Amino acid sequence: MTTPTEVSAPLAVLDEIFLDRGADRPLRILAEYLEPMRKLASLHVKDTIVFFGSARITENGAMGRYYAQARELSRLITEWAATLDQSNHRFVVCSGGGGGIMEAANRGAQDAGGQSIGLNISLPYERRQNPYVTPELSFEFNYFFMRKLWFAHLARALVVFPGGFGTLDELSEIVTLAQTKKLDRTIPILLYGSEYWREVINFDALLRHGMITTEDLGLMEFVDDPETVMGRLRRIHVDAAAEDETPAFARSRGSQN
């Protein structure tokens, strides 16, 4: 008589084949929501200042001035934030974790001796995460929409440097959330580099054709130097300082979450 061989199936939570199936996509989506939430809460990150902008803007390239200004602005924000609420990390610089403007933002925070967040995205072609992201605040996303959720979730302000399709997509996402009042607070949307943005987007034409309203235009502000941005952020802090909870969006009805 042969002795039957014991066969034990792997735990579902450790079974990569199971987790990689199309039918189990909701589990992967949920993981990309819960893991950042857990980690950010454990590190007492209360809110963020989000930087958007092109990965193609290099430090020594034709538009290198924007790299330098993003780096300087991030440094100023991080130094100022360090003087605020000591029980939480306030106004933490957050970028997409890649090169260009994203790298400049994370680098400026490091210049100031502070932390910064990198929300990187896995793409079919190679894309490195810049080396200036705080390792404990480095996240890798498979789903663009979950990455966008975390850009919006804790944001107190958005600084949008010149960029291409990706930057325009991210900008439109936040503007739409603000326009439709899916955010529970006012997020200043600061378009950095007025000459660039007025040329790339014909805001007057959108208004003239009735596609947006004057109030919609008021959702965005043009800025051209770090000092102007800092003045705007200091005004935000007056309102945010009185809030006990972290910011959020699309709160459940009858709930604080």
SELO-753329 format. One record per residue: residue in three letters; x, y, z of N, C-alpha, C in turn. Coordinates in steps of 0.1 Angstrom, whole numbers, padded with zeros to 4 digits, always signed. Layout:
ALAXYZXYZXYZ;...
// end
This chain:
MET+0009-0012+0000+0000+0000+0000+0009+0012+0000;THR+0006+0021-0009+0014+0034-0009+0008+0044+0000;THR+0017+0052+0006+0012+0062+0014+0009+0075+0006;PRO-0003+0080+0008-0006+0092+0000+0003+0104+0003;THR+0007+0111-0007+0016+0123-0005+0007+0134+0000;GLU+0012+0141+0010+0005+0152+0015+0007+0164+0006;VAL-0003+0170+0002-0003+0182-0006-0010+0194+0001;SER-0003+0204+0003-0010+0216+0009-0010+0228+0000;ALA-0022+0233-0002-0023+0245-0011-0017+0257-0004;PRO-0011+0266-0012-0006+0278-0006-0017+0287-0001;LEU-0014+0295+0010-0023+0305+0014-0027+0314+0003;ALA-0039+0318+0002-0044+0326-0009-0036+0340-0009;VAL-0033+0345+0003-0027+0358+0004-0012+0357-0001;LEU-0007+0345-0002+0007+0343-0006+0008+0337-0020;ASP-0003+0334-0026-0004+0327-0039-0003+0338-0050;GLU+0008+0340-0056+0010+0350-0067+0001+0347-0079;ILE-0001+0335-0082-0009+0331-0094-0023+0335-0091;PHE-0028+0333-0079-0042+0336-0075-0043+0352-0075;LEU-0034+0359-0069-0035+0373-0068-0033+0380-0082;ASP-0027+0374-0091-0025+0380-0104-0036+0378-0114;ARG-0046+0370-0111-0057+0367-0120-0066+0380-0122;GLY-0072+0380-0134-0081+0392-0137-0092+0393-0127;ALA-0098+0382-0123-0109+0382-0114-0106+0387-0100;ASP-0093+0388-0097-0089+0392-0084-0083+0406-0084;ARG-0086+0414-0094-0081+0427-0095-0086+0436-0084;PRO-0098+0434-0079-0103+0442-0067-0093+0441-0055;LEU-0087+0430-0053-0078+0428-0042-0065+0437-0044;ARG-0061+0437-0056-0049+0445-0059-0052+0460-0058;ILE-0064+0464-0062-0068+0478-0061-0069+0482-0047;LEU-0075+0473-0039-0076+0476-0024-0063+0477-0018;ALA-0053+0469-0022-0040+0469-0016-0033+0483-0018;GLU-0036+0488-0031-0029+0501-0034-0036+0513-0027;TYR-0048+0510-0021-0054+0521-0012-0049+0519+0002;LEU-0050+0507+0007-0047+0505+0021-0033+0506+0025;GLU-0023+0502+0017-0009+0502+0021-0004+0517+0023;PRO-0007+0526+0013-0003+0540+0015-0010+0546+0028;MET-0022+0542+0030-0029+0548+0041-0023+0543+0054;ARG-0019+0530+0055-0013+0525+0067+0001+0532+0069;LYS+0009+0533+0059+0022+0538+0060+0022+0553+0063;LEU+0014+0560+0057+0014+0575+0059+0009+0578+0073;ALA-0001+0570+0078-0006+0572+0091+0004+0569+0102;SER+0012+0558+0099+0022+0554+0109+0033+0564+0110;LEU+0036+0571+0099+0046+0581+0099+0041+0595+0102;HIS+0028+0596+0106+0022+0609+0110+0022+0620+0099;VAL+0020+0615+0087+0019+0625+0076+0004+0630+0075;LYS+0002+0643+0078-0011+0648+0079-0016+0653+0066;ASP-0008+0661+0059-0012+0666+0046+0000+0669+0037;THR-0003+0672+0024+0008+0673+0015+0007+0686+0006;ILE+0018+0689+0000+0018+0699-0011+0023+0691-0024;VAL+0015+0690-0034+0017+0682-0045+0024+0690-0056;PHE+0035+0684-0062+0042+0690-0073+0039+0681-0086;PHE+0034+0688-0096+0033+0681-0109+0042+0688-0119;GLY+0046+0681-0129+0054+0687-0140+0062+0677-0147;SER+0068+0681-0158+0073+0671-0168+0086+0664-0163;ALA+0087+0651-0166+0099+0644-0163+0110+0648-0173;ARG+0107+0655-0184+0116+0658-0194+0124+0671-0192;ILE+0120+0678-0181+0127+0691-0178+0139+0687-0170;THR+0151+0689-0175+0163+0685-0168+0170+0698-0162;GLU+0179+0695-0153+0185+0705-0145+0193+0715-0155;ASN+0199+0709-0165+0208+0717-0174+0202+0719-0188;GLY+0189+0716-0189+0183+0717-0202+0177+0731-0205;ALA+0170+0732-0216+0165+0745-0221+0156+0751-0211;MET+0148+0743-0204+0139+0748-0194+0143+0745-0180;GLY+0157+0745-0178+0162+0741-0165+0159+0751-0154;ARG+0155+0763-0158+0151+0773-0147+0139+0768-0139;TYR+0130+0760-0145+0119+0754-0138+0124+0744-0128;TYR+0134+0736-0132+0139+0726-0123+0145+0733-0111;ALA+0153+0743-0113+0159+0751-0102+0148+0757-0093;GLN+0138+0762-0099+0127+0769-0091+0119+0759-0083;ALA+0116+0747-0089+0109+0737-0082+0117+0732-0070;ARG+0130+0730-0072+0139+0726-0061+0139+0736-0050;GLU+0140+0749-0054+0141+0759-0044+0127+0760-0036;LEU+0116+0760-0044+0103+0760-0037+0101+0749-0027;SER+0105+0737-0031+0104+0725-0023+0112+0727-0010;ARG+0124+0732-0012+0133+0735+0000+0126+0745+0010;LEU+0120+0755+0004+0114+0765+0013+0102+0760+0020;ILE+0094+0752+0013+0082+0746+0019+0086+0736+0030;THR+0096+0728+0028+0100+0719+0038+0106+0725+0050;GLU+0114+0736+0048+0120+0743+0060+0108+0750+0068;TRP+0099+0756+0061+0088+0762+0067+0079+0752+0075;ALA+0076+0741+0068+0068+0731+0074+0074+0725+0087;ALA+0087+0725+0088+0094+0720+0100+0091+0728+0112;THR+0086+0741+0110+0084+0750+0121+0070+0749+0126;LEU+0061+0740+0120+0047+0739+0123+0045+0728+0133;ASP+0033+0723+0134+0028+0713+0143+0039+0702+0144;GLN+0044+0700+0156+0055+0690+0158+0049+0676+0160;SER+0036+0675+0162+0031+0661+0164+0028+0654+0151;ASN+0027+0662+0140+0025+0656+0127+0034+0662+0117;HIS+0036+0655+0106+0043+0661+0095+0034+0668+0086;ARG+0035+0681+0085+0026+0690+0078+0032+0694+0065;PHE+0023+0696+0055+0027+0701+0042+0039+0694+0036;VAL+0039+0681+0036+0050+0672+0031+0050+0673+0016;VAL+0061+0676+0010+0062+0676-0005+0059+0662-0011;CYS+0051+0662-0021+0047+0649-0027+0049+0651-0042;SER+0055+0641-0049+0057+0641-0063+0054+0628-0069;GLY+0054+0627-0082+0052+0614-0089+0064+0605-0088;GLY+0075+0609-0081+0086+0601-0079+0096+0599-0090;GLY+0093+0604-0102+0102+0602-0113+0112+0613-0115;GLY+0117+0616-0127+0127+0626-0130+0121+0639-0132;GLY+0130+0649-0137+0125+0662-0141+0120+0670-0129;ILE+0109+0676-0130+0103+0684-0120+0100+0676-0107;MET+0096+0663-0109+0094+0654-0098+0107+0653-0090;GLU+0118+0650-0096+0131+0649-0090+0134+0662-0083;ALA+0132+0673-0089+0136+0686-0083+0128+0688-0070;ALA+0115+0684-0070+0107+0686-0058+0112+0677-0046;ASN+0115+0664-0049+0120+0656-0038+0134+0660-0034;ARG+0142+0665-0044+0156+0669-0041+0156+0682-0032;GLY+0147+0691-0034+0146+0703-0026+0142+0700-0012;ALA+0133+0690-0010+0130+0686+0004+0142+0680+0011;GLN+0150+0672+0004+0162+0666+0009+0172+0677+0013;ASP+0173+0687+0004+0182+0698+0007+0179+0704+0021;ALA+0166+0705+0024+0162+0711+0037+0162+0701+0048;GLY+0167+0689+0046+0168+0679+0056+0155+0673+0060;GLY+0145+0674+0051+0131+0669+0054+0128+0656+0046;GLN+0116+0651+0048+0110+0640+0041+0102+0644+0029;SER+0100+0635+0019+0092+0638+0008+0086+0625+0003;ILE+0075+0626-0004+0068+0614-0009+0070+0612-0024;GLY+0071+0600-0028+0072+0597-0042+0061+0586-0046;LEU+0051+0590-0054+0041+0581-0059+0044+0576-0073;ASN+0052+0566-0074+0057+0562-0087+0047+0553-0093;ILE+0048+0551-0107+0039+0543-0114+0047+0533-0123;SER+0043+0520-0122+0049+0510-0131+0044+0511-0145;LEU+0054+0512-0154+0050+0514-0168+0058+0503-0176;PRO+0053+0500-0189+0059+0490-0197+0073+0493-0200;TYR+0077+0506-0202+0091+0509-0205+0097+0514-0192;GLU+0110+0514-0192+0118+0516-0179+0115+0531-0174;ARG+0113+0532-0162+0112+0545-0155+0118+0544-0141;ARG+0128+0550-0139+0134+0550-0125+0128+0559-0116;GLN+0128+0555-0103+0124+0564-0093+0136+0573-0089;ASN+0134+0586-0087+0145+0594-0084+0151+0591-0070;PRO+0164+0593-0068+0170+0589-0055+0167+0598-0043;TYR+0159+0609-0045+0157+0618-0034+0144+0616-0026;VAL+0136+0606-0031+0124+0603-0023+0128+0596-0010;THR+0121+0600+0001+0124+0593+0013+0120+0579+0012;PRO+0129+0569+0015+0126+0555+0013+0113+0550+0019;GLU+0111+0555+0031+0098+0550+0038+0086+0556+0032;LEU+0087+0566+0024+0076+0573+0018+0076+0571+0002;SER+0082+0560-0002+0082+0556-0016+0071+0546-0019;PHE+0063+0548-0029+0052+0539-0032+0053+0536-0047;GLU+0049+0524-0050+0049+0520-0064+0034+0515-0068;PHE+0029+0521-0078+0015+0519-0082+0014+0511-0095;ASN+0004+0503-0096+0001+0496-0109-0010+0504-0116;TYR-0019+0509-0108-0031+0516-0114-0030+0531-0113;PHE-0031+0537-0125-0030+0552-0125-0041+0558-0116;PHE-0053+0553-0116-0064+0559-0109-0061+0559-0094;MET-0055+0548-0089-0052+0547-0075-0040+0557-0071;ARG-0031+0559-0080-0021+0569-0078-0027+0583-0078;LYS-0036+0586-0087-0043+0599-0086-0051+0601-0074;LEU-0057+0590-0068-0064+0591-0056-0055+0596-0045;TRP-0043+0591-0044-0034+0595-0034-0027+0609-0036;PHE-0027+0613-0048-0023+0627-0051-0033+0636-0044;ALA-0046+0633-0046-0057+0642-0042-0060+0640-0027;HIS-0058+0629-0021-0063+0625-0008-0059+0635+0003;LEU-0046+0638+0004-0041+0646+0015-0036+0660+0010;ALA-0039+0663-0002-0033+0676-0008-0040+0688-0001;ARG-0031+0698+0002-0035+0711+0006-0034+0721-0005;ALA-0025+0718-0014-0022+0727-0025-0015+0719-0036;LEU-0017+0724-0049-0011+0717-0060-0003+0728-0068;VAL+0009+0725-0070+0018+0734-0078+0021+0726-0091;VAL+0017+0732-0102+0018+0726-0115+0028+0733-0124;PHE+0039+0727-0125+0050+0732-0134+0047+0728-0148;PRO+0054+0734-0158+0052+0730-0172+0053+0715-0174;GLY+0044+0709-0182+0045+0695-0185+0036+0692-0197;GLY+0036+0679-0201+0029+0674-0212+0016+0667-0209;PHE+0014+0656-0216+0001+0649-0215-0001+0644-0200;GLY+0009+0638-0194+0007+0634-0180+0004+0645-0171;THR+0011+0656-0172+0008+0667-0163-0006+0673-0166;LEU-0010+0674-0179-0023+0679-0182-0034+0670-0177;ASP-0032+0657-0177-0041+0647-0172-0043+0649-0157;GLU-0032+0650-0150-0032+0652-0135-0038+0665-0131;LEU-0035+0676-0139-0041+0689-0136-0056+0688-0138;SER-0060+0682-0149-0075+0682-0152-0082+0674-0141;GLU-0076+0663-0136-0082+0655-0126-0085+0663-0113;ILE-0076+0671-0109-0078+0679-0096-0087+0690-0098;VAL-0086+0697-0110-0095+0708-0113-0109+0703-0113;THR-0112+0691-0119-0125+0686-0120-0130+0682-0106;LEU-0122+0677-0098-0126+0674-0084-0130+0687-0077;ALA-0122+0697-0079-0125+0710-0072-0138+0716-0078;GLN-0140+0715-0091-0151+0721-0098-0164+0714-0094;THR-0164+0701-0092-0176+0693-0088-0177+0692-0073;LYS-0168+0699-0066-0169+0699-0051-0168+0685-0045;LYS-0160+0677-0051-0157+0664-0045-0146+0664-0035;LEU-0140+0676-0033-0130+0678-0023-0137+0685-0011;ASP-0133+0682+0001-0139+0687+0013-0132+0700+0017;ARG-0123+0706+0009-0117+0718+0012-0112+0725-0001;THR-0109+0737+0000-0104+0744-0012-0089+0741-0014;ILE-0085+0736-0025-0071+0734-0028-0067+0744-0038;PRO-0058+0753-0034-0052+0762-0044-0045+0754-0055;ILE-0048+0757-0067-0042+0751-0079-0033+0761-0086;LEU-0020+0760-0083-0011+0771-0087-0004+0767-0100;LEU-0006+0774-0111+0000+0771-0124+0013+0778-0125;TYR+0024+0771-0123+0037+0778-0122+0043+0780-0136;GLY+0045+0792-0140+0050+0796-0153+0039+0801-0161;SER+0034+0813-0159+0022+0818-0165+0024+0819-0180;GLU+0035+0822-0185+0037+0823-0200+0035+0810-0206;TYR+0040+0799-0200+0038+0786-0206+0024+0782-0206;TRP+0017+0783-0194+0004+0778-0193-0006+0786-0202;ARG-0004+0799-0203-0014+0807-0211-0012+0804-0226;GLU+0000+0799-0230+0002+0795-0244-0004+0781-0246;VAL-0001+0772-0237-0005+0758-0239-0020+0756-0238;ILE-0027+0763-0229-0041+0762-0227-0048+0775-0229;ASN-0056+0776-0239-0063+0788-0242-0076+0789-0233;PHE-0073+0794-0221-0084+0795-0211-0095+0805-0216;ASP-0091+0816-0223-0101+0825-0227-0110+0819-0237;ALA-0105+0810-0246-0113+0804-0256-0123+0794-0249;LEU-0119+0787-0239-0128+0778-0232-0139+0787-0226;LEU-0136+0798-0220-0146+0807-0214-0155+0812-0225;ARG-0150+0817-0236-0157+0823-0247-0167+0813-0253;HIS-0163+0801-0254-0172+0791-0260-0182+0785-0250;GLY-0181+0790-0238-0191+0785-0228-0188+0771-0222;MET-0175+0767-0224-0172+0754-0218-0168+0754-0203;ILE-0164+0766-0199-0162+0768-0184-0168+0782-0181;THR-0168+0784-0168-0174+0797-0163-0162+0806-0157;THR-0166+0818-0154-0156+0827-0148-0152+0821-0134;GLU-0162+0815-0127-0159+0809-0114-0149+0797-0116;ASP-0150+0790-0127-0141+0778-0129-0127+0783-0131;LEU-0125+0795-0138-0112+0800-0140-0106+0804-0126;GLY-0115+0808-0117-0110+0812-0104-0104+0800-0095;LEU-0106+0788-0100-0101+0776-0093-0086+0775-0095;MET-0080+0783-0104-0066+0782-0107-0059+0796-0106;GLU-0047+0796-0102-0039+0809-0101-0026+0807-0108;PHE-0022+0818-0115-0009+0818-0121+0002+0823-0112;VAL+0013+0816-0111+0024+0821-0103+0037+0820-0110;ASP+0047+0828-0107+0060+0828-0114+0072+0828-0106;ASP+0070+0827-0092+0082+0827-0084+0079+0820-0071;PRO+0089+0814-0064+0087+0806-0052+0081+0815-0041;GLU+0085+0828-0040+0080+0836-0029+0065+0838-0030;THR+0059+0839-0042+0045+0841-0043+0038+0828-0038;VAL+0043+0817-0042+0037+0804-0038+0038+0803-0022;MET+0049+0807-0016+0050+0806-0002+0040+0815+0005;GLY+0038+0826+0000+0028+0835+0005+0014+0829+0005;ARG+0011+0822-0006-0002+0815-0007-0003+0804+0003;LEU+0008+0796+0005+0007+0785+0014+0006+0789+0028;ARG+0012+0800+0032+0011+0805+0046-0004+0809+0049;ARG-0011+0814+0038-0025+0817+0041-0033+0804+0042;ILE-0029+0794+0035-0036+0781+0037-0035+0776+0051;HIS-0023+0777+0056-0021+0772+0070-0030+0778+0080;VAL-0034+0790+0079-0043+0796+0088-0055+0788+0089;ASP-0061+0784+0078-0073+0776+0078-0071+0762+0082;ALA-0060+0756+0077-0057+0742+0080-0053+0739+0094;ALA-0048+0749+0101-0043+0747+0115-0054+0744+0124;ALA-0066+0748+0122-0077+0746+0131-0083+0732+0129;GLU-0080+0725+0119-0086+0712+0116-0079+0701+0123;ASP-0086+0692+0130-0080+0681+0137-0078+0669+0128;GLU-0086+0667+0118-0086+0656+0109-0077+0658+0097;THR-0072+0648+0091-0065+0649+0079-0076+0652+0068;PRO-0071+0659+0057-0081+0661+0046-0085+0649+0039;ALA-0095+0650+0031-0100+0638+0023-0108+0643+0012;PHE-0114+0634+0004-0123+0638-0007-0134+0628-0007;ALA-0145+0633-0013-0157+0624-0015-0161+0617-0002;ARG-0163+0625+0008-0166+0618+0021-0180+0611+0020;SER-0181+0601+0027-0194+0594+0028-0204+0602+0035;ARG-0216+0601+0030-0227+0609+0036-0229+0605+0051;GLY-0230+0614+0060-0232+0611+0074-0220+0605+0080;SER-0208+0606+0074-0196+0601+0079-0185+0611+0079;GLN-0175+0609+0088-0164+0618+0088-0152+0612+0080;ASN-0154+0601+0073-0144+0594+0066-0147+0593+0051;
// end
